[in-house]
Amino acid sequence: MGTRVIDLSQEIYQGMPVFPPHQKTMIFPNMSHEESKQKLGFEFATNNLLINEHGPTHSDATYEYDPNGLTIDEMPLEYFYGPAVCLDVSHVPADGYITRTDLERALDRARLTIDKGDIVLLYTGHYERSYGTDEWLTRYGGLDYEAAEWLAKQGVVNIGVDAPSIDNPDDQRFSGHLICREYAITNTENMCNLDKVAQKRFLYFGLPLKIRKGTGSPIRAVAVFIE
């Protein structure tokens, strides 16, 4: 028996797409090999990072959308690892909404069920379609209120997506985040490679940094298959 690991995380780099209100990602040298060899007698190289908690692949603390919610360092780790399924909803148009019917049909096609405590990832195809273009941050589908609430009522603890948000950018209600607030669950955004795990069940890991009073955190999300 062995394991197969699939990386679901986007690359972090200077110039990466970030929501306009957020800090742009900056990476710059702290010390070069040459400098450290001169100062310390051995070659070390380190960089500095300036990054928003919600810039790359990341998970939200419930505090982000609820002033009474938990900050990222307070949230149970069970929100960020455990049994997971990925549903293929890539047929939903870029300007559309993911409905409860879309989710149920995807489950039926894959002969999967959602269990209490599951993490559910949504493969929309947005990463393959739009990453690196102007439409990455402006045109993508998202959950409608009924679909998001249906997931929450199944006992889902984390909703992930291969787009900048689980909400359609035209949804002024922020339906997905509203449900996350109402049910005290998290969501994970800016994922990739979900086409490689679509319509499958696996073990998911996406642990956040332990940022004191953090509103969210970059993560290294992976899917683990036991084979």
Secondary structure, DSSP 8 states (H G I E B T S, - for coil): --EEEEE-B----TT----TTS---EEEEEE-HHHHHHHHSS---EEEEE--TTSSSEEE-GGGT-TTS--TTTS-GGGTEEEEEEEE-TTS-TT-EE-HHHHHHHHHHHT----TT-EEEEE-SHHHHHTTSTTTTT---EE-HHHHHHHHHTT--EEEESSS-SS-TT-TT-HHHHHHHHHT-EEEESB--GGGTTTEEEEEE--B---TT-SEEEB--EEEEE-
